[in-house]
Amino acid sequence: MPDHDAIIIGGGHNALVCAGYLARSGLDVLLIERRDFVGGATATEELFPGFRVSSCSYICHLLQAKVIDDLEMRKYGFEVLPLDPEPFQPYSDGRRLARWHSLERTQEELASFSLRDAAALPEWHAFWRRAASIVYPWFLRPPPTREQLRASVAGTEDAAFLDRLMTVSMGELVREFFEDEAVRGSFLQVQDVGDPEASGGAFCYTHIRCDAFSRPEDVGIVRGGMGMIANSLADSAREQGVQIRTGTIVERIVMDSDGACGVVLDDGTEISSKLVVSGADPKRTLLGLVGPDRLPAELVAPAREMRTRTSYLKFHAALDRLPDFSRYFPDSYDPRYIASMKICPSMDYYAKAWHEAATGRPASEPVMEVQIPSVIDDTLTEPGQHVMSVWGLYAPVQPQDGDWDQLRESVGESLIDVLCRYAPDLRDCLVDWSLFTPADLERRVWLTDGNIRHLDIVPEQYLDLRPMRGWGGYATPIEGLYLCGAGTHPGGEVTGACGHNAAHAILDAI
Ligand SMILES: Cc1cc2nc3c(=O)[nH]c(=O)nc-3n(C[C@H](O)[C@H](O)[C@H](O)COP(=O)(O)OP(=O)(O)OC[C@H]3O[C@@H](n4cnc5c(N)ncnc54)[C@H](O)[C@@H]3O)c2cc1C
């Protein structure tokens, strides 16, 4: 008899979700995580003594209500604190654009840039709700083909809308809705597609905007950092009997003539199971844990070609006081207003950041999503001290000039310089800082090429083409081997959906 019904490789949040569902259906599950703690890219770490940070992901916006409720996450300590505004954008000339929960309040802010743009805001929201209402119904189901998606809206006004959504660029859309360049910069977001003028940018961005269907109480900053998502999932899974082994590396997947049947650890220990589920990324799983010599020959080239080219920076700082943003809020200055900030003053600024990275250079002026969660969450550091993080867009996987170890310091310093345009006293507040480059993200989390979503979410790796053309979903072409991580549909972000869908695919199959 095999040692376990299922072995799950990796302890990312999706693997924990998958483990929780399998155990609730009566399977005996062993989950093996390489690091000493679970969570993968959903973790809280004490990066500087006395300062705890969400080391990779930092905002909870797509975690599925069904997963939260089914796995009773709130019972195990998961709690979300709301952000308002989300985000606030400072401009170096002293103007600000804060996006409040209240539509009218946000329109008032927009009106100081352009009355037309203020009037367009409800239509912008309606556009994304309409887009998400086509894609979101598939979030917790196996991935649809383009034909299935089209069939779901055939004969309705959404048919022409979907045709356009599939090809329009984010740049074209933003220009269509907004006239002011500063406003356009604020609303432009291209994620992994990167190039604002690339076809399909809006289609892939719909993945992110599926958060239109997240419950308001599930959107915001996680109290205790993102690691509390993983910890609550792990506690919930343990309660259902899942064995979780941390600090243990799976070296390879064992296969016999019937398919996957266990794993070998890096100390040579072999553990058998009826099936193997990998929460590691698809490239690492297929090319590393299975290996090109044991992969079906026709999969080797497509596995190598899976796209992991879009990369980002993650910057962390420990602060002994808050940087001064008061010039942006002359009337009243509630520190919570600066919990979430975006820096992207124009579309040209965004395009430059992308094109520099696409040609092998770290963005000299990155687009930034800045977070100071400690103004809302008092568990991260001592009173009066703060933690700040920046998600920086974009960075090449392999820099053209030198390697990331040589570039880290100067790239981090220039990122601080850019931030100082908005908060001139920032350097006086810094206790310490650290920059995670794509190479660091790979080293720390074992994300191939530091890819934050395991594979780029681009048209050719979206929906049924994820992880690859001809094989969308969770069961790999190797009998008994499944994927459950962000490289599967619906894709990266902290959703729990990949783990949920993989577990259901497994339960349907056995
Ligand atoms: C810098 C950054 C910022 C992000 N920001 C956000 C955000 O704000 N909001 C959001 O929703 N999403 C964000 N994301 C994306 C999101 O965090 C990821 O897409 C998601 O966490 C992936 O989860 P996962 O469970 O699929 O895989 P992972 O979190 O990648 O987990 C995989 C796990 O497998 C383990 N592993 C791999 N190989 C082995 C092996 N051989 N043996 C044992 N263990 C192994 C790894 O150590 C890792 O713990 C961000 C990601 C990054 C990196």
PDBQT file of the ligand as one rigid body, heavy atoms in Angstrom, charges set to zero:
ROOT
HETATM    1  C1  LIG A 601       6.699  40.168  -5.211  1.00  0.00    +0.000 C 
HETATM    2  C2  LIG A 601       5.315  39.612  -5.382  1.00  0.00    +0.000 A 
HETATM    3  C3  LIG A 601       4.219  40.448  -5.200  1.00  0.00    +0.000 A 
HETATM    4  C4  LIG A 601       2.929  39.953  -5.362  1.00  0.00    +0.000 A 
HETATM    5  N1  LIG A 601       1.852  40.746  -5.041  1.00  0.00    +0.000 NA
HETATM    6  C5  LIG A 601       0.619  40.199  -5.007  1.00  0.00    +0.000 A 
HETATM    7  C6  LIG A 601      -0.455  40.883  -4.382  1.00  0.00    +0.000 A 
HETATM    8  O1  LIG A 601      -0.287  41.958  -3.809  1.00  0.00    +0.000 OA
HETATM    9  N2  LIG A 601      -1.684  40.283  -4.383  1.00  0.00    +0.000 N 
HETATM   10  C7  LIG A 601      -1.887  39.063  -4.944  1.00  0.00    +0.000 A 
HETATM   11  O2  LIG A 601      -3.031  38.578  -4.911  1.00  0.00    +0.000 OA
HETATM   12  N3  LIG A 601      -0.867  38.369  -5.506  1.00  0.00    +0.000 NA
HETATM   13  C8  LIG A 601       0.372  38.895  -5.518  1.00  0.00    +0.000 A 
HETATM   14  N4  LIG A 601       1.432  38.183  -5.995  1.00  0.00    +0.000 N 
HETATM   15  C9  LIG A 601       1.192  36.891  -6.671  1.00  0.00    +0.000 C 
HETATM   16  C10 LIG A 601       0.896  35.777  -5.700  1.00  0.00    +0.000 C 
HETATM   17  O3  LIG A 601       1.594  35.957  -4.501  1.00  0.00    +0.000 OA
HETATM   18  C11 LIG A 601       1.263  34.417  -6.293  1.00  0.00    +0.000 C 
HETATM   19  O4  LIG A 601       0.744  34.301  -7.594  1.00  0.00    +0.000 OA
HETATM   20  C12 LIG A 601       0.721  33.297  -5.437  1.00  0.00    +0.000 C 
HETATM   21  O5  LIG A 601       1.073  33.497  -4.079  1.00  0.00    +0.000 OA
HETATM   22  C13 LIG A 601       1.228  31.951  -5.902  1.00  0.00    +0.000 C 
HETATM   23  O6  LIG A 601       0.796  30.974  -4.970  1.00  0.00    +0.000 OA
HETATM   24  P1  LIG A 601       1.021  29.431  -5.197  1.00  0.00    +0.000 P 
HETATM   25  O7  LIG A 601       0.506  28.721  -4.000  1.00  0.00    +0.000 OA
HETATM   26  O8  LIG A 601       0.436  29.039  -6.497  1.00  0.00    +0.000 OA
HETATM   27  O9  LIG A 601       2.592  29.227  -5.334  1.00  0.00    +0.000 OA
HETATM   28  P2  LIG A 601       3.825  29.736  -4.472  1.00  0.00    +0.000 P 
HETATM   29  O10 LIG A 601       3.424  30.762  -3.514  1.00  0.00    +0.000 OA
HETATM   30  O11 LIG A 601       4.885  30.064  -5.467  1.00  0.00    +0.000 OA
HETATM   31  O12 LIG A 601       4.262  28.458  -3.650  1.00  0.00    +0.000 OA
HETATM   32  C14 LIG A 601       5.016  27.426  -4.187  1.00  0.00    +0.000 C 
HETATM   33  C15 LIG A 601       5.760  26.756  -3.033  1.00  0.00    +0.000 C 
HETATM   34  O13 LIG A 601       6.381  25.568  -3.477  1.00  0.00    +0.000 OA
HETATM   35  C16 LIG A 601       7.591  25.400  -2.774  1.00  0.00    +0.000 C 
HETATM   36  N5  LIG A 601       8.420  24.485  -3.543  1.00  0.00    +0.000 N 
HETATM   37  C17 LIG A 601       8.800  24.620  -4.840  1.00  0.00    +0.000 A 
HETATM   38  N6  LIG A 601       9.529  23.560  -5.198  1.00  0.00    +0.000 NA
HETATM   39  C18 LIG A 601       9.608  22.729  -4.122  1.00  0.00    +0.000 A 
HETATM   40  C19 LIG A 601      10.244  21.489  -3.883  1.00  0.00    +0.000 A 
HETATM   41  N7  LIG A 601      10.954  20.865  -4.844  1.00  0.00    +0.000 N 
HETATM   42  N8  LIG A 601      10.126  20.911  -2.652  1.00  0.00    +0.000 NA
HETATM   43  C20 LIG A 601       9.399  21.532  -1.671  1.00  0.00    +0.000 A 
HETATM   44  N9  LIG A 601       8.801  22.726  -1.859  1.00  0.00    +0.000 NA
HETATM   45  C21 LIG A 601       8.897  23.316  -3.069  1.00  0.00    +0.000 A 
HETATM   46  C22 LIG A 601       8.140  26.827  -2.695  1.00  0.00    +0.000 C 
HETATM   47  O14 LIG A 601       9.102  26.961  -1.667  1.00  0.00    +0.000 OA
HETATM   48  C23 LIG A 601       6.863  27.624  -2.432  1.00  0.00    +0.000 C 
HETATM   49  O15 LIG A 601       6.635  27.747  -1.042  1.00  0.00    +0.000 OA
HETATM   50  C24 LIG A 601       2.740  38.614  -5.779  1.00  0.00    +0.000 A 
HETATM   51  C25 LIG A 601       3.831  37.765  -5.924  1.00  0.00    +0.000 A 
HETATM   52  C26 LIG A 601       5.121  38.254  -5.715  1.00  0.00    +0.000 A 
HETATM   53  C27 LIG A 601       6.287  37.312  -5.843  1.00  0.00    +0.000 C 
ENDROOT
TORSDOF 0
